[in-house]
Amino acid sequence: MHPIEVGYYDFQRIYLWLQYSDKLPLFTEIVIEVFYPNDMQAKGLVMFDHGFLIGTDLLFYPQLLLSKITNKETPLFQVNPSRYYNYTKAAVDNKWAMAFVTTCHQQVEGMPWTDFGGSPRVGQAAYAAASYLIRYGATHKYNDPKAVEKALFLSPKGVGIEGNCMGNKVIFAGHSVGGAHAQAAACGFEALQDIGGSTFKHYDPIFYNGEVCPRHTPPLSKWDPEQMATAAGLLQLSPVDGAGGQIIPILAPGMKPYREQLSRIPMPNLMVTGSSDSACLDPKNSNPPAWIDVNDKKSSQYAQMAYTCKDSWAATCMVENGSHCSYLSEENGICSMADTKPIYLAGGAEYLFTSELFNQYIQFVAATGPSGCSFSDWKNSSLIKWLNNPQPGASGVSLKSFPDGYVHFPV
């Protein structure tokens, strides 16, 4: 697919195959949607994990086979998360790139259309996709040095296939189950390897750009550190962790060990929930729930990120009357099943608040130097000052008040 040019930005979709590790004969299709400035001088990258199911058609496998025989688009191309999470204005205003990763990630191996959270494979794929974009840019021709040189969009550009893109700041973000998956991606390569190896999710990804006599990239462990994604922040919108590892521990071990790892990482980490969001706050729907209250030190996702280590950078805020799918720019029927009586609707006030939040988050990370920032810098940042208000921004949504303000930090 040729890039679609809109103003000063290009939009490209990249189709690849991903092998999670050469220890496993487990491959998955992967499609990366990426939106980047066409002067190829992006200052950073937002990698977003979407929250609705990756496909609902029971004929997925026959359609996949038919697409190979007829040379038609894979059914994975029918999933367009950028349509529903259109925060690209925030990226454009800050000259950042924004990408979305879609894979046939399995919660149950024989049912690739399901994903109710609990599987770190999706976060692993998001980290691999971000690293791919940093090293090879917006092209599937990673084995063509000239194509790679033209496709590198981070500033300053690298030098060919073995070059290093130094504009390597990645904000990992996600919504719903994608919010939980982003928790894994933000931990970085070494943690993904270590935790994955101990939970039967071995990780040393390899990309392929063909299905007949395919070529492939080196495994990620062979890349230089500067060629891999450097997590500069984590933004979770109503994260849902599904099975949490308590039902099917090998297939869906949950994100708990990744959240515990996040509590040790000195990195801006923000969770946003809605007070009317049963999908992420009800233990029947998210195991564990994203949030319980400020006194919870063990049970919730936030507690695992905030209190496993005394120096955690985890912060959280809550939208008054916020629902599960009102973060979206456009209604998605599958996602909307999570909301029974939504106060806000897709494309409305909470979506505008989220777009403003991305703008503020990118501005803060972009202003941070190569050596990062201190906890004091994070807690007293322009982003937190903007957010720590009863009605931040111009969207009109209100935030719930906590004992320490409208943004809660570990105490």
C-alpha positions as CSV (number, residue, x, y, z in Angstrom):
1,M,0.0,0.0,0.0
2,H,1.4,3.4,-1.0
3,P,1.5,6.1,1.7
4,I,-1.5,8.3,1.9
5,E,-0.5,12.0,2.2
6,V,-2.7,14.3,4.3
7,G,-1.2,17.8,4.6
8,Y,2.2,17.6,6.2
9,Y,1.7,14.0,7.3
10,D,1.8,10.6,5.6
11,F,-0.2,7.5,6.6
12,Q,1.2,4.1,5.9
13,R,0.1,0.5,6.7
14,I,2.8,-2.2,7.0
15,Y,2.0,-5.9,6.8
16,L,4.5,-8.3,8.3
17,W,4.7,-11.7,10.1
18,L,6.1,-11.9,13.6
19,Q,7.7,-14.8,15.3
20,Y,7.8,-14.2,19.0
21,S,10.9,-16.3,19.6
22,D,12.9,-18.8,17.6
23,K,12.3,-21.2,20.5
24,L,8.7,-21.4,19.4
25,P,7.0,-22.2,16.1
26,L,4.5,-19.5,16.9
27,F,3.9,-16.9,14.2
28,T,1.3,-14.1,14.0
29,E,0.2,-11.7,11.3
30,I,0.9,-8.1,12.2
31,V,-0.3,-4.8,10.7
32,I,1.2,-1.5,11.8
33,E,-0.7,1.7,11.0
34,V,1.7,4.7,11.3
35,F,1.0,8.4,10.9
36,Y,4.2,10.5,10.5
37,P,5.5,13.9,9.2
38,N,6.4,13.7,5.6
39,D,9.6,15.7,6.1
40,M,10.7,12.6,8.0
41,Q,11.7,14.6,11.1
42,A,9.3,13.2,13.8
43,K,10.5,14.0,17.3
44,G,9.1,10.9,18.9
45,L,6.5,8.1,18.6
46,V,3.3,7.2,20.3
47,M,2.6,3.4,20.1
48,F,-1.0,2.7,20.8
49,D,-2.7,-0.7,21.7
50,H,-6.3,-0.7,20.9
51,G,-9.0,-2.2,23.1
52,F,-11.8,-3.8,21.1
53,L,-11.6,-7.4,19.8
54,I,-9.3,-7.9,16.9
55,G,-12.0,-9.7,14.9
56,T,-15.3,-11.4,15.4
57,D,-15.7,-13.5,12.4
58,L,-15.8,-17.3,13.0
59,L,-14.7,-17.7,9.4
60,F,-11.4,-15.9,10.1
61,Y,-9.2,-18.8,9.1
62,P,-11.0,-19.6,5.8
63,Q,-10.9,-15.9,5.0
64,L,-7.2,-15.8,5.8
65,L,-6.6,-18.8,3.5
66,L,-8.7,-17.3,0.7
67,S,-6.8,-14.1,0.9
68,K,-3.6,-16.0,0.2
69,I,-5.1,-17.9,-2.8
70,T,-6.7,-14.8,-4.4
71,N,-4.0,-12.3,-3.4
72,K,-6.6,-10.2,-1.6
73,E,-6.1,-8.2,1.5
74,T,-5.8,-10.3,4.7
75,P,-8.9,-10.0,7.0
76,L,-6.6,-8.3,9.5
77,F,-6.7,-5.2,7.3
78,Q,-10.4,-4.9,8.2
79,V,-9.3,-3.8,11.6
80,N,-8.5,0.0,11.6
81,P,-7.8,1.2,15.2
82,S,-6.7,4.6,13.9
83,R,-10.3,5.2,12.9
84,Y,-11.5,4.9,16.5
85,Y,-8.5,6.4,18.4
86,N,-7.9,9.5,16.3
87,Y,-5.6,11.5,18.6
88,T,-3.5,12.5,15.6
89,K,-4.0,16.2,16.2
90,A,-2.0,15.9,19.4
91,A,0.8,14.2,17.4
92,V,0.6,16.8,14.6
93,D,0.7,19.7,17.0
94,N,3.9,18.4,18.5
95,K,5.4,16.9,15.3
96,W,5.3,13.3,16.7
97,A,4.5,10.1,14.9
98,M,1.6,7.9,16.1
99,A,1.3,4.2,15.4
100,F,-1.2,1.4,16.1
101,V,-0.4,-2.3,16.1
102,T,-3.0,-5.0,15.2
103,T,-2.2,-8.7,15.4
104,C,-3.9,-12.0,15.5
105,H,-2.9,-12.3,19.1
106,Q,-4.4,-15.3,20.7
107,Q,-5.9,-15.6,24.1
108,V,-6.9,-19.1,23.0
109,E,-4.7,-20.6,20.3
110,G,-7.6,-21.9,18.2
111,M,-9.7,-18.7,18.4
112,P,-7.5,-15.8,17.1
113,W,-10.5,-13.4,17.0
114,T,-10.7,-13.3,20.8
115,D,-8.8,-11.1,23.2
116,F,-10.2,-10.3,26.6
117,G,-6.9,-9.3,28.1
118,G,-4.5,-11.3,30.2
119,S,-2.1,-12.3,27.5
120,P,1.2,-10.3,27.4
121,R,1.8,-11.4,23.7
122,V,0.0,-8.2,22.6
123,G,2.3,-5.9,24.6
124,Q,5.3,-7.9,23.3
125,A,4.1,-7.3,19.7
126,A,3.7,-3.5,20.4
127,Y,7.2,-3.2,21.7
128,A,8.5,-5.2,18.7
129,A,6.5,-3.0,16.3
130,A,7.8,0.2,17.9
131,S,11.4,-1.0,17.6
132,Y,10.7,-2.0,14.0
133,L,9.6,1.5,13.2
134,I,12.6,3.0,14.9
135,R,15.1,0.9,13.0
136,Y,13.4,0.4,9.6
137,G,10.8,3.2,9.4
138,A,7.5,3.1,7.5
139,T,8.3,0.2,5.1
140,H,8.0,-3.5,4.9
141,K,11.2,-3.7,2.9
142,Y,13.6,-3.9,5.8
143,N,16.1,-5.9,3.7
144,D,16.4,-3.0,1.2
145,P,18.9,-0.4,2.5
146,K,17.7,2.3,0.1
147,A,14.0,1.8,1.0
148,V,14.9,1.9,4.7
149,E,16.9,5.1,4.3
150,K,13.9,6.8,2.6
151,A,11.4,5.3,5.2
152,L,13.1,6.4,8.4
153,F,10.9,9.1,9.9
154,L,12.4,9.8,13.3
155,S,14.7,12.9,13.7
156,P,17.5,12.8,13.0
157,K,17.4,10.1,10.4
158,G,19.5,7.0,10.6
159,V,22.0,6.0,7.9
160,G,20.6,3.0,6.0
161,I,19.7,-0.4,7.2
162,E,22.2,-0.5,10.0
163,G,21.7,3.1,11.1
164,N,20.4,4.4,14.4
165,C,17.5,6.7,14.7
166,M,18.3,8.9,17.7
167,G,14.8,10.5,18.0
168,N,14.0,7.5,20.1
169,K,11.3,8.5,22.6
170,V,8.3,6.2,22.7
171,I,5.1,6.7,24.7
172,F,3.3,3.4,25.0
173,A,-0.4,3.9,25.4
174,G,-3.6,1.9,25.2
175,H,-7.2,1.6,26.0
176,S,-9.2,-1.2,27.7
177,V,-7.3,-4.5,27.2
178,G,-4.9,-2.5,25.2
179,G,-4.2,-0.4,28.2
180,A,-3.1,-3.5,30.1
181,H,-1.1,-4.7,27.1
182,A,0.7,-1.4,27.0
183,Q,1.8,-2.0,30.6
184,A,3.9,-4.9,29.3
185,A,5.3,-3.0,26.3
186,A,6.5,-0.1,28.5
187,C,8.6,-2.4,30.6
188,G,11.2,-2.7,27.8
189,F,13.0,-5.5,26.1
190,E,15.0,-7.0,29.0
191,A,11.9,-7.2,31.2
192,L,9.8,-8.6,28.4
193,Q,12.5,-11.3,27.9
194,D,12.9,-12.1,31.6
195,I,9.2,-12.1,32.6
196,G,8.2,-13.8,29.4
197,G,10.7,-16.6,29.9
198,S,9.3,-17.3,33.3
199,T,5.7,-17.3,32.2
200,F,5.9,-19.5,29.1
201,K,5.9,-16.4,26.8
202,H,9.4,-16.5,25.5
203,Y,10.4,-13.4,23.7
204,D,13.1,-12.6,21.1
205,P,11.0,-11.4,18.1
206,I,11.8,-11.8,14.5
207,F,10.0,-10.1,11.6
208,Y,9.2,-11.7,8.2
209,N,8.0,-9.8,5.1
210,G,6.8,-12.7,3.0
211,E,5.1,-16.1,3.3
212,V,6.8,-17.9,0.4
213,C,10.6,-18.0,0.8
214,P,10.5,-15.1,3.3
215,R,13.4,-13.0,4.4
216,H,13.6,-12.0,8.0
217,T,15.2,-9.5,10.4
218,P,17.7,-10.5,13.1
219,P,16.2,-11.4,16.4
220,L,15.7,-8.4,18.6
221,S,18.4,-9.5,21.0
222,K,20.9,-9.0,18.2
223,W,20.0,-5.3,17.6
224,D,21.9,-2.4,19.1
225,P,20.2,-0.9,22.1
226,E,19.6,2.4,20.3
227,Q,17.8,0.6,17.5
228,M,15.2,-0.7,20.0
229,A,12.3,1.3,21.5
230,T,13.1,3.5,24.5
231,A,10.0,3.8,26.6
232,A,9.6,7.5,27.7
233,G,6.1,7.2,29.2
234,L,3.0,5.0,29.8
235,L,-0.5,6.3,29.4
236,Q,-3.4,3.8,30.1
237,L,-7.0,4.5,29.4
238,S,-9.2,2.3,31.6
239,P,-7.0,-0.8,31.5
240,V,-8.7,-4.2,31.6
241,D,-6.7,-7.3,32.5
242,G,-9.2,-10.0,31.7
243,A,-8.4,-13.4,33.1
244,G,-5.5,-12.1,35.2
245,G,-3.8,-15.5,35.1
246,Q,-6.2,-17.1,37.6
247,I,-8.2,-19.1,35.1
248,I,-5.7,-20.2,32.4
249,P,-2.3,-19.3,33.7
250,I,-0.2,-20.4,30.7
251,L,-2.4,-18.9,28.0
252,A,-3.3,-15.8,29.9
253,P,-0.9,-15.2,32.8
254,G,-2.0,-11.6,33.2
255,M,0.0,-8.4,33.6
256,K,0.7,-8.5,37.3
257,P,4.5,-9.2,37.0
258,Y,4.7,-6.4,34.4
259,R,2.9,-3.9,36.7
260,E,5.3,-4.9,39.5
261,Q,8.2,-4.2,37.2
262,L,6.7,-0.8,36.3
263,S,6.7,0.1,39.9
264,R,10.5,0.0,39.8
265,I,10.9,2.0,36.6
266,P,11.5,5.8,37.0
267,M,9.2,6.7,34.1
268,P,6.1,8.9,33.8
269,N,3.2,6.5,34.3
270,L,-0.4,7.7,34.2
271,M,-3.7,5.7,34.5
272,V,-7.0,7.3,33.6
273,T,-10.3,5.7,34.6
274,G,-14.0,6.7,34.5
275,S,-16.1,6.6,37.6
276,S,-18.9,4.9,35.7
277,D,-16.6,2.5,33.9
278,S,-17.7,-1.0,35.0
279,A,-15.5,-2.7,32.4
280,C,-12.3,-1.7,34.3
281,L,-13.6,-1.1,37.8
282,D,-15.8,-4.1,38.3
283,P,-13.8,-7.3,39.4
284,K,-16.2,-9.4,37.3
285,N,-14.9,-7.6,34.2
286,S,-11.3,-6.9,35.0
287,N,-9.2,-9.2,37.2
288,P,-7.8,-7.3,38.9
289,P,-9.8,-4.1,38.5
290,A,-7.9,-1.0,37.4
291,W,-8.7,0.9,40.6
292,I,-10.5,0.4,43.9
293,D,-9.7,3.4,46.1
294,V,-6.8,5.4,47.6
295,N,-6.5,3.1,50.6
296,D,-6.0,-0.1,48.4
297,K,-2.4,-1.2,48.6
298,K,-2.6,-4.6,47.0
299,S,-5.7,-5.5,45.0
300,S,-6.0,-3.3,42.0
301,Q,-3.8,-2.8,38.9
302,Y,-2.9,0.6,40.2
303,A,-1.9,-0.8,43.6
304,Q,0.4,-3.3,41.9
305,M,2.1,-0.5,40.0
306,A,2.2,1.9,42.9
307,Y,3.0,-0.1,46.0
308,T,5.2,-3.0,44.9
309,C,8.1,-0.6,45.1
310,K,8.2,2.4,47.4
311,D,9.6,4.7,44.7
312,S,6.9,4.1,42.1
313,W,6.0,6.9,39.7
314,A,2.5,5.7,39.1
315,A,-0.2,8.3,39.0
316,T,-3.9,8.1,38.4
317,C,-7.0,10.3,37.8
318,M,-10.7,9.6,37.4
319,V,-13.2,11.2,35.1
320,E,-16.5,11.9,36.8
321,N,-19.2,9.9,35.0
322,G,-16.6,8.7,32.6
323,S,-17.6,5.5,30.6
324,H,-15.5,2.8,29.0
325,C,-15.7,3.7,25.3
326,S,-16.1,7.5,25.4
327,Y,-12.3,7.8,24.8
328,L,-13.0,6.8,21.2
329,S,-13.3,9.3,18.4
330,E,-15.9,7.1,16.7
331,E,-18.3,4.5,18.1
332,N,-17.3,0.9,17.8
333,G,-20.1,-1.6,18.2
334,I,-17.9,-4.3,19.8
335,C,-16.3,-1.9,22.2
336,S,-19.6,-0.3,23.1
337,M,-20.8,-3.6,24.5
338,A,-18.7,-2.7,27.5
339,D,-20.9,0.2,28.4
340,T,-24.5,-0.2,29.7
341,K,-25.4,3.4,30.3
342,P,-22.7,5.6,29.1
343,I,-22.7,9.2,30.3
344,Y,-20.3,10.4,27.6
345,L,-20.4,9.0,24.0
346,A,-17.6,8.4,21.5
347,G,-16.5,11.6,19.8
348,G,-17.8,13.8,22.6
349,A,-16.4,15.6,25.7
350,E,-14.4,12.7,27.1
351,Y,-12.8,12.0,23.7
352,L,-11.8,15.7,23.5
353,F,-10.4,15.5,27.0
354,T,-8.3,12.5,25.9
355,S,-7.0,14.3,22.9
356,E,-6.0,17.2,25.0
357,L,-4.4,14.8,27.5
358,F,-2.3,13.3,24.7
359,N,-1.2,16.8,23.6
360,Q,-0.1,17.6,27.2
361,Y,1.6,14.3,27.7
362,I,3.6,14.5,24.4
363,Q,4.6,18.1,25.2
364,F,6.0,17.0,28.6
365,V,7.9,14.0,27.3
366,A,9.2,16.0,24.3
367,A,10.7,18.7,26.7
368,T,12.5,16.0,28.8
369,G,16.2,15.7,28.1
370,P,17.9,12.5,26.9
371,S,18.8,11.6,30.6
372,G,15.1,11.6,31.6
373,C,13.6,13.5,34.5
374,S,13.4,13.2,38.3
375,F,10.3,12.1,40.2
376,S,9.9,15.7,41.3
377,D,10.0,16.8,37.7
378,W,7.2,14.3,36.9
379,K,5.0,15.2,39.9
380,N,5.4,18.9,39.4
381,S,5.3,18.8,35.6
382,S,3.3,21.0,33.3
383,L,1.2,17.9,32.5
384,I,0.3,17.2,36.1
385,K,-0.4,20.9,36.8
386,W,-2.7,21.0,33.8
387,L,-4.5,17.8,34.9
388,N,-4.7,18.6,38.6
389,N,-7.9,20.7,38.2
390,P,-11.6,20.1,38.6
391,Q,-12.1,20.7,34.9
392,P,-8.8,20.4,33.0
393,G,-8.7,21.8,29.5
394,A,-11.6,23.0,27.4
395,S,-13.6,19.7,27.0
396,G,-15.9,20.3,30.0
397,V,-15.3,17.0,31.7
398,S,-14.8,17.0,35.5
399,L,-12.3,14.9,37.5
400,K,-13.0,13.2,40.8
401,S,-11.2,14.8,43.8
402,F,-8.8,12.6,45.8
403,P,-7.4,13.6,49.2
404,D,-4.2,14.7,47.5
405,G,-5.9,16.5,44.6
406,Y,-7.3,15.5,41.2
407,V,-4.2,13.4,40.4
408,H,-3.3,10.7,42.9
409,F,0.2,9.6,43.6
410,P,1.4,6.7,45.9
411,V,1.4,7.8,49.5
